[in-house]
Amino acid sequence: LFPNLPYDPVRDFAPVSRLVAAPLILVVNPQHPARDVAGFIAAARAASAAPITYATPGNGTSMHLAGELFAQTARVPLTHVPYRGSAQATTDLIAGQVQSSFADLLVSLPHLREGRLRPIAVTSRERHPLLPEVPTIAESGLPGFEALSWQGLFAPAGTPAPVLARLHAEVVDALAAPEIREPFAQQGFVVAASAPEEFAAFIRAEVEKWRA
């Protein structure tokens, strides 16, 4: 998104651990004909003259990027409609001003339960504990699809290995504690520590995926 960053996200940091990830959820207005990913793709292809709209909280957000990744992966036209935040985007989706959204799961949850929005699929590779009945996009015809908002802990590049190991051990212990883990889970986050090498590989893969 930014061609002239004053740092390199791979070279300038030493990954310690990923902390939490927040999957998104593809939702549609209840009047939309799609009930699953295959139906959404079919509707998008049929509406190529007036592409399906998807609302997001703004340009460059994880929701925007997830929609672009979906459009590229499924090879369907979608029209991005950026808002200045989730509230108005959700209001207009419920009102039928826009047709779909790659939305924050926690924001969508009460509307899903009340029937004001229809869930199609989540953007993580595994189903979400809060909505176990909703399939993933990856299992619904687009293998390997994943779009997450995630947070992790880093140290400066060159931090001594014993220091990184100690920090990682402390993170693992902290994320295992119920008083840390449960509030995150209630907010829709998937909580999981990862080894520094695993986190580094994940970051490299994310850079390549989103650059494309």
NUMITI-661169 format. One line per 3 residues: number of its first residue (from 1); their letters; for each residue x, y, z of C-alpha. Coordinates in steps of 0.5 Angstrom, whole numbers, always signed. Example, Ala and Ser with C-alpha at 12.3 -4.5 7.8 and 13.67 -1.06 7.14 Angstrom:
% NUMITI-661169
1 = AS = +25/-9/+16 ~ +27/-2/+14 $
This chain:
% NUMITI-661169
1 = LFP = +0/+0/+0 ~ +6/+5/+2 ~ +12/+5/-4 $
4 = NLP = +16/+9/+1 ~ +16/+6/+8 ~ +22/+8/+12 $
7 = YDP = +23/+1/+14 ~ +23/-6/+11 ~ +18/-11/+15 $
10 = VRD = +22/-17/+14 ~ +29/-15/+15 ~ +28/-10/+20 $
13 = FAP = +25/-14/+25 ~ +26/-20/+29 ~ +19/-24/+30 $
16 = VSR = +18/-27/+37 ~ +11/-29/+36 ~ +4/-28/+33 $
19 = LVA = -1/-27/+38 ~ -8/-26/+35 ~ -11/-27/+29 $
22 = APL = -18/-24/+27 ~ -22/-27/+21 ~ -27/-24/+17 $
25 = ILV = -34/-26/+14 ~ -37/-25/+8 ~ -44/-23/+9 $
28 = VNP = -50/-21/+4 ~ -56/-17/+5 ~ -62/-23/+6 $
31 = QHP = -65/-21/+0 ~ -59/-23/-4 ~ -60/-30/-8 $
34 = ARD = -53/-32/-6 ~ -53/-37/+0 ~ -46/-40/-1 $
37 = VAG = -39/-38/-4 ~ -41/-42/-10 ~ -48/-38/-11 $
40 = FIA = -44/-32/-9 ~ -39/-33/-15 ~ -45/-35/-20 $
43 = AAR = -49/-28/-18 ~ -42/-24/-19 ~ -41/-27/-26 $
46 = AAS = -48/-26/-28 ~ -48/-19/-26 ~ -42/-17/-29 $
49 = AAP = -45/-11/-33 ~ -47/-8/-26 ~ -42/-12/-21 $
52 = ITY = -44/-14/-14 ~ -42/-8/-9 ~ -38/-10/-3 $
55 = ATP = -38/-5/+3 ~ -32/-4/+7 ~ -29/+1/+13 $
58 = GNG = -25/+4/+8 ~ -19/+4/+3 ~ -13/-1/+5 $
61 = TSM = -17/-4/+10 ~ -16/-12/+11 ~ -24/-12/+9 $
64 = HLA = -22/-8/+2 ~ -16/-13/+1 ~ -20/-19/+3 $
67 = GEL = -25/-17/-3 ~ -20/-16/-8 ~ -16/-22/-6 $
70 = FAQ = -23/-26/-7 ~ -24/-22/-14 ~ -18/-24/-16 $
73 = TAR = -18/-32/-14 ~ -25/-33/-16 ~ -24/-29/-22 $
76 = VPL = -30/-25/-21 ~ -32/-17/-22 ~ -33/-14/-15 $
79 = THV = -34/-6/-14 ~ -31/-4/-8 ~ -35/+1/-4 $
82 = PYR = -31/+5/+2 ~ -34/+8/+8 ~ -31/+12/+14 $
85 = GSA = -32/+6/+19 ~ -36/+0/+20 ~ -42/+3/+23 $
88 = QAT = -45/+6/+16 ~ -42/+1/+12 ~ -46/-4/+16 $
91 = TDL = -52/+0/+16 ~ -52/+1/+9 ~ -51/-7/+8 $
94 = IAG = -57/-8/+12 ~ -61/-3/+8 ~ -60/-6/+2 $
97 = QVQ = -56/+0/-1 ~ -50/-5/-2 ~ -50/-12/-3 $
100 = SSF = -45/-15/+1 ~ -39/-14/+5 ~ -32/-18/+8 $
103 = ADL = -34/-15/+15 ~ -31/-16/+22 ~ -34/-22/+25 $
106 = LVS = -36/-19/+32 ~ -39/-13/+29 ~ -43/-18/+24 $
109 = LPH = -45/-23/+30 ~ -51/-19/+33 ~ -54/-18/+26 $
112 = LRE = -53/-25/+24 ~ -57/-27/+30 ~ -62/-23/+28 $
115 = GRL = -63/-25/+21 ~ -61/-18/+18 ~ -55/-21/+15 $
118 = RPI = -54/-27/+12 ~ -47/-31/+13 ~ -43/-34/+7 $
121 = AVT = -37/-36/+9 ~ -31/-34/+14 ~ -24/-32/+11 $
124 = SRE = -20/-36/+15 ~ -17/-43/+14 ~ -21/-46/+20 $
127 = RHP = -28/-45/+22 ~ -29/-40/+27 ~ -31/-42/+34 $
130 = LLP = -36/-37/+35 ~ -40/-39/+28 ~ -38/-47/+27 $
133 = EVP = -44/-48/+22 ~ -41/-43/+17 ~ -36/-46/+13 $
136 = TIA = -29/-43/+10 ~ -28/-40/+3 ~ -22/-45/+3 $
139 = ESG = -27/-51/+4 ~ -32/-48/-1 ~ -29/-48/-7 $
142 = LPG = -23/-43/-7 ~ -17/-48/-4 ~ -12/-44/+0 $
145 = FEA = -16/-38/+1 ~ -14/-34/+7 ~ -15/-27/+9 $
148 = LSW = -14/-25/+16 ~ -12/-19/+21 ~ -7/-21/+25 $
151 = QGL = -2/-18/+31 ~ +4/-20/+33 ~ +10/-19/+37 $
154 = FAP = +17/-16/+34 ~ +24/-14/+37 ~ +29/-10/+33 $
157 = AGT = +33/-14/+28 ~ +39/-17/+31 ~ +36/-18/+38 $
160 = PAP = +40/-24/+41 ~ +37/-31/+40 ~ +37/-32/+48 $
163 = VLA = +33/-26/+49 ~ +28/-28/+43 ~ +27/-35/+46 $
166 = RLH = +26/-32/+53 ~ +21/-27/+50 ~ +17/-32/+46 $
169 = AEV = +17/-37/+52 ~ +14/-31/+56 ~ +9/-30/+50 $
172 = VDA = +7/-37/+50 ~ +6/-37/+58 ~ +1/-31/+57 $
175 = LAA = -3/-33/+52 ~ -4/-40/+56 ~ -7/-36/+61 $
178 = PEI = -15/-36/+61 ~ -15/-29/+64 ~ -11/-27/+57 $
181 = REP = -14/-32/+53 ~ -21/-31/+54 ~ -22/-24/+53 $
184 = FAQ = -19/-24/+46 ~ -23/-30/+44 ~ -30/-26/+46 $
187 = QGF = -28/-21/+42 ~ -27/-26/+36 ~ -20/-27/+36 $
190 = VVA = -16/-33/+35 ~ -11/-34/+40 ~ -5/-38/+38 $
193 = ASA = +3/-37/+40 ~ +7/-39/+34 ~ +15/-40/+34 $
196 = PEE = +19/-35/+31 ~ +21/-39/+25 ~ +14/-40/+24 $
199 = FAA = +12/-33/+25 ~ +18/-31/+20 ~ +15/-36/+15 $
202 = FIR = +8/-33/+15 ~ +10/-26/+15 ~ +14/-27/+8 $
205 = AEV = +8/-31/+5 ~ +4/-25/+7 ~ +8/-20/+4 $
208 = EKW = +8/-24/-3 ~ +1/-25/-2 ~ -1/-18/-1 $
211 = RA = +4/-15/-6 ~ +1/-20/-12 $
